[in-house]
Amino acid sequence: MRRRDFVTFLGGATAWVATARGAACAQEPRHVIGFLSGHSDAMPGDVAALYQGLKETGFVEGRNISIEFRWADGAYDRVPSLAAELVARNVSVIFAYDLPSAFAAKAATKTIPIVFAIGADPIKVGLVESLSRPNGNLTGVSVFHTVTGPKRLELLHELLPAVDTIALLGNPVNANFQPDVPDIRSAAEALRQRLEVLTASRESDLAAAFATMAQHRVGALVVMADPFLISRREQLVELAARYAILAIYPSRVFVDLGGLMSYGSSVLDLSRQQGIYVGKILKGAKTTDLPIQQSTKVELVINLKTARALGLTVRPELLARVDDVIE
């Protein structure tokens, strides 16, 4: 073979190999993951943490997976229809971002694997029968708010020892709400504080709740973890500032907006763990072989700028336990 012919042949062969490789990549199976949430959006960094967990198990958006997002904007009655959309889409796994989404996904399918992140005991609320070997098609990560709820009250009391009346704001539509109240009430009694329980499931309820706090001369507020309340975080922080109500929140996203203090599980850690579980399922793992993870990573965040504006002095012993300070 002459040199010119050989070069032509070699160039054609190289092009054929490149084309074949491109075709193989194009034919590589792509899993579709359903992301279901009662929130209006993810808290900053959550989706990135999910992607990180998936990447650690070998899955990358746009390469071998794609994600379909469904947001209910705090309207829990929309979550079942959004879950049905994902089931009709025949997604490979459903990523349930909160308790309402976990319930809706469970009701929508008995076959598609579901990986949840919830702030409740999954046995107590009826999602699974065992933490070590979940039944059915569900597994995930849980945070027991029976621990974090009373702790928020204790931290608020440590910052404001003279306050004798504290309000608790939660969403009565959330299945976590009623089971968590007795533990928080017991913590208030131990601190010799009166607890006033207020509820909100609509935007108009928020202004009414703060007006009630002002009328009853409530000294401080504990906000419970809930998709609707977190979705309305800007409004809550603004109302707390307007009424000069000192509040502790379930997530640092409130503190980043100017809220005084937060104590709760690291949502980034939760999302990353969920991503790892989703990746394992895509590789063939069964939900029954993936025990419920219990998140133990919590963070205390204080906004010192807000504290100073409110005339508060944060004692050094409390500051020493803070995970992050916003100046």
C-alpha positions as CSV (number, residue, x, y, z in Angstrom):
1,M,0.0,0.0,0.0
2,R,1.3,3.4,-1.0
3,R,2.0,5.9,1.9
4,R,-0.8,8.3,0.6
5,D,-3.3,5.5,0.5
6,F,-2.3,4.3,4.0
7,V,-2.7,7.8,5.5
8,T,-6.1,8.1,3.9
9,F,-7.1,4.6,5.2
10,L,-5.8,5.5,8.7
11,G,-7.7,8.8,8.8
12,G,-10.9,7.0,7.7
13,A,-10.4,4.3,10.4
14,T,-9.9,6.9,13.1
15,A,-13.0,8.7,12.1
16,W,-15.0,5.5,12.1
17,V,-13.7,4.7,15.6
18,A,-14.6,8.2,16.9
19,T,-18.1,7.8,15.3
20,A,-18.6,4.4,16.9
21,R,-17.5,5.7,20.3
22,G,-19.9,8.6,19.9
23,A,-22.7,6.3,19.0
24,A,-21.9,4.1,22.0
25,C,-22.0,7.1,24.3
26,A,-25.3,8.2,22.8
27,Q,-26.7,4.8,23.4
28,E,-25.5,4.6,27.0
29,P,-28.6,4.1,29.2
30,R,-29.6,7.3,30.9
31,H,-31.6,7.0,34.2
32,V,-34.2,9.6,34.9
33,I,-34.5,10.5,38.6
34,G,-37.6,12.2,40.0
35,F,-37.1,15.0,42.5
36,L,-40.3,15.6,44.5
37,S,-40.6,18.4,47.0
38,G,-43.3,20.3,49.0
39,H,-41.0,23.4,48.9
40,S,-40.9,26.2,46.4
41,D,-37.2,25.7,45.8
42,A,-34.3,23.8,47.3
43,M,-32.3,25.5,50.1
44,P,-29.0,26.8,48.8
45,G,-26.6,24.0,48.1
46,D,-29.1,21.2,48.5
47,V,-29.2,20.2,44.8
48,A,-25.4,20.6,44.5
49,A,-25.1,18.2,47.5
50,L,-27.4,15.7,45.8
51,Y,-25.3,15.9,42.7
52,Q,-22.2,15.3,44.8
53,G,-23.6,12.2,46.3
54,L,-24.6,10.9,42.9
55,K,-21.1,11.7,41.5
56,E,-19.5,9.7,44.3
57,T,-21.4,6.7,43.0
58,G,-20.5,7.3,39.4
59,F,-23.6,9.3,38.1
60,V,-23.4,12.7,36.5
61,E,-26.2,14.9,35.3
62,G,-26.2,15.1,31.5
63,R,-24.0,12.1,31.1
64,N,-25.7,9.0,32.5
65,I,-28.6,10.6,34.5
66,S,-31.1,13.4,34.2
67,I,-33.3,14.8,37.0
68,E,-37.0,15.9,36.7
69,F,-37.9,18.4,39.3
70,R,-41.4,18.9,40.8
71,W,-42.1,21.6,43.4
72,A,-45.3,22.1,45.3
73,D,-44.6,25.6,46.6
74,G,-45.7,24.7,50.1
75,A,-49.1,23.6,48.9
76,Y,-49.3,20.0,50.2
77,D,-52.5,19.2,48.2
78,R,-50.5,19.5,45.0
79,V,-47.8,17.0,46.0
80,P,-49.9,13.8,45.1
81,S,-50.5,15.0,41.6
82,L,-46.8,15.8,41.2
83,A,-45.9,12.4,42.4
84,A,-48.3,10.8,39.9
85,E,-46.5,12.8,37.1
86,L,-43.2,11.3,38.1
87,V,-44.6,7.8,38.2
88,A,-46.2,8.3,34.7
89,R,-42.8,9.5,33.6
90,N,-41.5,6.1,34.7
91,V,-38.5,7.5,36.5
92,S,-35.9,5.1,37.9
93,V,-36.0,6.5,41.4
94,I,-38.0,9.1,43.3
95,F,-36.0,11.5,45.5
96,A,-38.6,12.6,48.2
97,Y,-37.3,15.9,49.7
98,D,-39.6,16.0,52.7
99,L,-42.3,14.1,54.6
100,P,-45.3,15.2,52.5
101,S,-43.4,14.1,49.4
102,A,-42.5,10.8,51.0
103,F,-46.1,10.0,51.8
104,A,-47.3,11.1,48.3
105,A,-44.6,9.0,46.6
106,K,-45.4,6.0,48.7
107,A,-49.1,6.3,47.8
108,A,-48.3,6.7,44.1
109,T,-46.1,3.7,43.5
110,K,-45.3,0.3,45.1
111,T,-42.6,-0.5,42.5
112,I,-40.4,2.6,41.9
113,P,-37.7,2.9,44.6
114,I,-38.1,6.0,46.8
115,V,-35.3,7.6,48.8
116,F,-36.6,10.2,51.3
117,A,-35.2,12.8,53.7
118,I,-37.6,13.5,56.5
119,G,-37.6,15.2,59.9
120,A,-39.5,12.4,61.7
121,D,-39.2,8.8,62.9
122,P,-40.1,6.9,59.7
123,I,-41.5,4.0,61.8
124,K,-43.6,6.2,64.0
125,V,-45.2,8.0,61.0
126,G,-45.8,4.7,59.1
127,L,-43.4,5.0,56.2
128,V,-41.4,1.8,57.0
129,E,-41.6,-1.0,59.6
130,S,-37.9,-1.3,60.3
131,L,-34.9,1.0,60.3
132,S,-32.4,-1.7,59.6
133,R,-34.4,-3.5,56.8
134,P,-37.0,-1.1,55.4
135,N,-40.0,-2.8,53.9
136,G,-41.4,-2.2,50.5
137,N,-39.8,0.3,48.1
138,L,-38.7,3.0,50.6
139,T,-35.5,3.9,52.3
140,G,-33.7,7.2,53.1
141,V,-32.4,9.6,55.7
142,S,-34.2,10.8,58.8
143,V,-33.7,13.5,61.4
144,F,-35.7,13.0,64.6
145,H,-37.1,16.5,65.5
146,T,-38.1,15.2,68.9
147,V,-34.5,16.0,69.7
148,T,-33.8,19.2,67.7
149,G,-37.1,20.8,68.6
150,P,-36.6,20.9,72.4
151,K,-32.9,21.8,71.8
152,R,-34.0,25.0,70.0
153,L,-36.1,25.9,73.0
154,E,-33.1,25.4,75.3
155,L,-30.8,27.5,73.1
156,L,-33.3,30.3,73.0
157,H,-33.6,30.2,76.8
158,E,-29.8,30.3,77.1
159,L,-29.7,33.4,75.0
160,L,-32.8,35.0,76.6
161,P,-33.0,33.6,80.2
162,A,-35.5,36.4,81.3
163,V,-38.1,35.5,78.7
164,D,-41.0,33.6,80.3
165,T,-43.4,33.2,77.3
166,I,-42.3,31.5,74.1
167,A,-44.3,30.8,71.0
168,L,-44.0,27.7,68.8
169,L,-45.0,28.1,65.2
170,G,-45.7,25.0,63.1
171,N,-47.8,23.8,60.2
172,P,-50.8,21.7,61.3
173,V,-51.0,20.0,57.9
174,N,-47.5,18.6,58.4
175,A,-47.6,15.1,60.0
176,N,-44.6,16.1,62.1
177,F,-46.5,18.8,63.9
178,Q,-48.7,17.2,66.5
179,P,-46.3,14.4,67.5
180,D,-43.5,17.0,68.2
181,V,-45.5,19.4,70.3
182,P,-45.6,17.4,73.6
183,D,-41.8,17.0,73.7
184,I,-41.3,20.8,73.1
185,R,-44.0,21.6,75.7
186,S,-42.2,19.3,78.2
187,A,-39.0,21.1,77.6
188,A,-40.7,24.5,78.2
189,E,-42.1,23.3,81.5
190,A,-38.7,22.1,82.6
191,L,-37.4,25.6,81.9
192,R,-40.4,27.1,83.7
193,Q,-41.6,28.8,80.5
194,R,-45.1,29.1,79.1
195,L,-45.5,27.8,75.6
196,E,-48.0,29.3,73.2
197,V,-48.6,27.1,70.2
198,L,-49.5,28.9,66.9
199,T,-50.1,27.4,63.5
200,A,-49.8,28.6,59.9
201,S,-50.5,26.7,56.6
202,R,-51.2,29.7,54.4
203,E,-49.5,33.1,53.9
204,S,-52.3,35.0,55.6
205,D,-51.8,32.8,58.7
206,L,-48.2,34.1,59.1
207,A,-49.2,37.8,59.7
208,A,-52.0,36.7,62.0
209,A,-49.6,34.5,64.0
210,F,-47.3,37.4,64.6
211,A,-50.1,39.8,65.5
212,T,-51.2,37.2,68.1
213,M,-47.6,37.1,69.5
214,A,-47.5,40.9,69.8
215,Q,-50.9,40.9,71.5
216,H,-49.9,38.2,74.0
217,R,-46.5,39.8,74.6
218,V,-44.6,36.7,73.5
219,G,-40.9,37.1,74.2
220,A,-39.4,34.7,71.7
221,L,-40.3,32.3,68.9
222,V,-39.3,28.8,67.9
223,V,-40.1,28.0,64.2
224,M,-40.6,24.3,63.4
225,A,-39.1,22.6,60.4
226,D,-41.7,22.5,57.6
227,P,-41.6,22.9,53.8
228,F,-44.2,25.6,53.8
229,L,-42.5,27.6,56.5
230,I,-39.1,27.2,55.0
231,S,-40.5,28.3,51.6
232,R,-41.8,31.5,53.3
233,R,-38.5,32.2,55.0
234,E,-38.2,35.7,53.7
235,Q,-41.6,36.7,55.0
236,L,-41.0,35.1,58.4
237,V,-37.7,36.9,58.9
238,E,-39.3,40.2,57.8
239,L,-42.2,39.7,60.2
240,A,-39.9,38.8,63.1
241,A,-37.9,42.0,62.5
242,R,-41.1,44.1,62.2
243,Y,-42.5,42.9,65.5
244,A,-39.1,42.6,67.2
245,I,-39.7,38.9,67.9
246,L,-36.5,37.1,68.8
247,A,-36.6,33.8,66.9
248,I,-34.7,30.5,66.4
249,Y,-35.2,28.8,63.1
250,P,-34.8,25.2,61.8
251,S,-32.2,26.0,59.1
252,R,-29.4,28.5,58.5
253,V,-31.2,29.8,55.4
254,F,-33.2,32.0,57.7
255,V,-30.1,33.3,59.4
256,D,-28.5,34.1,56.0
257,L,-31.5,36.3,55.4
258,G,-31.1,38.2,58.7
259,G,-32.8,35.8,61.1
260,L,-31.3,35.7,64.6
261,M,-30.3,32.1,65.2
262,S,-30.9,28.6,63.8
263,Y,-30.3,25.0,65.0
264,G,-30.9,22.0,62.8
265,S,-29.6,19.2,60.8
266,S,-27.2,20.0,57.9
267,V,-29.4,19.8,54.9
268,L,-26.3,19.5,52.7
269,D,-25.3,16.3,54.6
270,L,-28.9,14.9,54.2
271,S,-28.9,15.6,50.4
272,R,-25.5,14.1,49.9
273,Q,-26.5,10.9,51.7
274,Q,-29.7,10.7,49.6
275,G,-27.6,11.1,46.5
276,I,-25.4,8.2,47.5
277,Y,-28.4,6.0,48.2
278,V,-30.0,6.9,44.8
279,G,-26.7,6.0,43.1
280,K,-26.5,2.7,44.9
281,I,-30.1,1.9,43.8
282,L,-29.3,2.8,40.2
283,K,-26.4,0.3,40.4
284,G,-28.8,-2.5,41.5
285,A,-29.1,-2.2,45.3
286,K,-32.6,-3.0,46.7
287,T,-34.2,-0.5,49.1
288,T,-34.7,-3.4,51.6
289,D,-30.9,-3.8,51.8
290,L,-30.3,-0.1,52.5
291,P,-31.0,0.8,56.2
292,I,-32.5,4.1,57.1
293,Q,-29.7,6.5,57.8
294,Q,-30.1,8.8,60.9
295,S,-28.4,12.1,60.3
296,T,-26.4,13.2,63.4
297,K,-24.8,16.3,61.8
298,V,-26.4,19.4,63.3
299,E,-25.3,23.0,63.1
300,L,-25.9,26.1,65.3
301,V,-25.7,29.4,63.4
302,I,-26.0,32.9,64.9
303,N,-26.3,36.2,63.1
304,L,-24.3,38.7,65.3
305,K,-25.4,41.6,63.2
306,T,-29.0,40.9,63.9
307,A,-28.2,40.2,67.6
308,R,-26.5,43.6,67.9
309,A,-29.4,45.4,66.2
310,L,-31.8,43.8,68.7
311,G,-29.5,44.9,71.6
312,L,-28.5,41.4,72.5
313,T,-25.2,40.2,73.9
314,V,-24.3,36.6,73.1
315,R,-22.4,35.1,76.0
316,P,-18.9,33.7,75.2
317,E,-19.9,30.2,76.3
318,L,-22.7,30.1,73.8
319,L,-20.5,31.6,71.0
320,A,-17.9,28.8,71.7
321,R,-20.5,26.2,70.6
322,V,-21.6,28.0,67.5
323,D,-20.7,26.3,64.2
324,D,-20.9,29.4,62.1
325,V,-21.2,33.1,62.9
326,I,-22.7,35.7,60.4
327,E,-21.2,39.1,61.0
